Every structure is written in structure tokens, then in C-alpha cells.
Amino acid sequence: MISLIDSLARPLLNLMDAEHAHRLAVRGLELLPRGPARADDPRLSVQVFGLNFPNPVGMAAGFDKHGEVPDALLRLGFGFVEVGTVTLRPQPGNPRPRLFRLPADQGVINRLGFNSEGAPAVLARLAARAGAGGLVGVNLGANRDSPDRIADYVDLIETFAPVASYFTVNISSPNTPGLRDLQQGQPLDDLLARAVDARARVSRQAGPTPLLVKIAPDLTLNELDDIVSACRRRRVDGMIIGNTTVARPPSLQDVKTARESGGLSGAPLFALATRMLAETYVRAEGALPLVGTGGIDSGRTALAKIRAGACLVQLYSSLVFRGLGLVGEIKAELVNALARDDHAGLPDLVGRDAAAMTAEKWPV
């Protein structure tokens, strides 16, 4: 039934302004019938960050920005859902239009700028679902006008500790001026030190909550060296590789829309984000479990992320073009890959191709 509704609704949504269509999609999920998700093949289960994921396919941050439909997404078959990005105080984000489709390229450009209803509104929704089960992470971002952005992350960790399965410290969006500076040197070390300290402080009441850092795919390898070293030194629990890119590959067909400012996601991001994932994996040396995102639109691309070093994967933009049935297709293809090569589970495949990928020509 859900697949039928999706196949009928998607052509209509694609005729609308992208942001309006997104809003309707969220509202539509609120109206879906309730019921338990279909059980996953046990070979898809992943134990990482101290959490048990029923399958490795997650909804990336950006779709459910305000924590409105995590349970509906879990019922659709996602192994976990990441809500946000959430800012401490409400903010409108950048002016519209700020979300653009590139159908010929299966890509999306956004310059939303952390539009958020703010922590209190999202906290209330997540608190209301307490006891519902499922893994729901919270993606954290600093307010654009904050005088102390690191303090924003600390306050958000303290706020959401009782309801978050994990935290993602988002310092890689290209749409908040100066935010990516927090990926550099001393600012990054200060941020991680204060974030880890805040997490330890609230864990006495809320229990341990994994802390992940989401980085950009546009880093130099020297910058990546510094980030991985800082994450290992400060003992964060993992990394998400990566966010949207400000680059515009020369292969893009929708040249006019590609001129829009903002971060590019979807299929055009796959090669760059996967290479950055492999580079991170070889530097992490097993100390930092990784989440791969960027351009996943099939079981083949999800498997490539895993073989590049990802324990888990996330997607979002591909759903705009492929629909919600993609989640089940990816899981089925992963099961087939495990059966074909007689692997007991996905951990057998993590990082298998990473070293070889880092020796290839850099993607353009």
C-alpha cells in the first residue's frame, strides 16, 4: 500500500516547488497507518557505538528537521533515523527559494541554513515518543547569530541527552557562514573537548550517548589528518562522512540550476564522498566507526560505502527521485550480496576496498 501511494504521489510532488513538496511529504508520513515495521534479516544487524541497529540503512538529517515523523520513518524500514539539524533557538534559515532539484543529475542543491523550530519544540516531540523504541539520533547545529557556537553544542547535548539515541555534531554545513571553521585546528579541539565533557556530565543521569562528528567532503587530506587525530584524541564515538559539497562536478547536466549557491547532494556527490570515506577509514585505523552518506541510490552504492569503510549508511536525496521503496531495495540487495559471497554479516565487508580506493585517481 505504501509503495502504491508513493508511486502515485511522487510525480505530483515533483511538479511542486521543492521545499513545498518536502513539507507535504512530511505531512503525508504523519497520516500513514501505524503498525510494526517488518522484521529485518538478522544478517543486516549491526552493533556499533554501543547500539544495536536492526539494519544499516538510516534516514539522514535534513528530512525530518523538526522531529515530527521519526516513528513513521522507522516503520518504513529504516534502521535508524537522524532528526535535525536542530538549533538551540528557533531560526528561519536563509531566504527562499533555497532548495533546488537537478533531475537530470539525480541531485539536489540546498542552502536552507539550519532552518529550525528550535530545541524546545523538537525536545517536546521526542519526549512524547519516549518508550516507542527505535534508534533516533539528533543532529546538532549552532545558531547563525550565536556569540559562542561551541556553547550552543554544549547546551544542545545537555538538552537532548534524555531522548537521543546518539548525537551528531554538525560542523560541516556550507550554508551557515563560518561554521566549517570549526573543523579546523584549535576551534575543533575546543569544540570536541567541551562536547565530550558535556556528554560525560549528563551521562550520570541520562546514560551514555554516543557522540559523532559530521564532516565535509571538501576537506584537504591534511585537514582530514587533523580532524581524525582530534576525534581520536578526544575519544568521540564515530564520524559521518560527509555532508554536502560546494563543488560542482563538470559532469553536471543541469548547468543552469548548478549555478545556485549551496550544498550539492545526491548522485553527483557519490564519488567524492566515498573517496573521503575511504581516506577517513585508513586514518581511523579501526578506532572510529564511520557512517557513510552522499549519493546512495541503490544496493550497489550502499555496498560500495560499506566496502569503503562504513559500518552504517544514510540517504535522503535519492528518495526524491527513487521513492520510499528504495529502502527495501537496498536491504534486499545487501542480503543478496552477503548470501552470494557467503558472509555471516556486514562487518565482514567493512573497509574491504578502502586501501585500494585511496590509491585511485582523485574523483573530479
Buried (B, 14 or more C-beta within 10 A) or exposed (E): EBEEBBEEBBEEBEEEBBBEBBEBBBEBBEEBEEEEBEEBBEBBBBEBBEBEBBBBBBBBBBBBBBBBBBBBBBBBBBBBBBBBBBBBBBBEBBEEEBBBBBEEBBBBBBBBBBBBBBBEBBBEBBEEBEEEEBBBBBBBBBBBEBEEBBBBBBBBBBBBBBBBBBBBBBBBBBBBEEBBEBBBEEBBBEBBBBBBEBBEBBEEEBEBBBBBBBBBBBBEEEBBEBBBEBBBEBEBBBBBBBBBBBBBBEEBEBEEBBEBEBBBBBBBBBBBBBBBBBBBBBBBEEEBBBBBBBBBBBBEBBBBBBBBBBBBBBBBBBBBBBBBBBBBBBBEBBBEBBEEEEEEBBBEBBBEBBEEBBEEEEBE
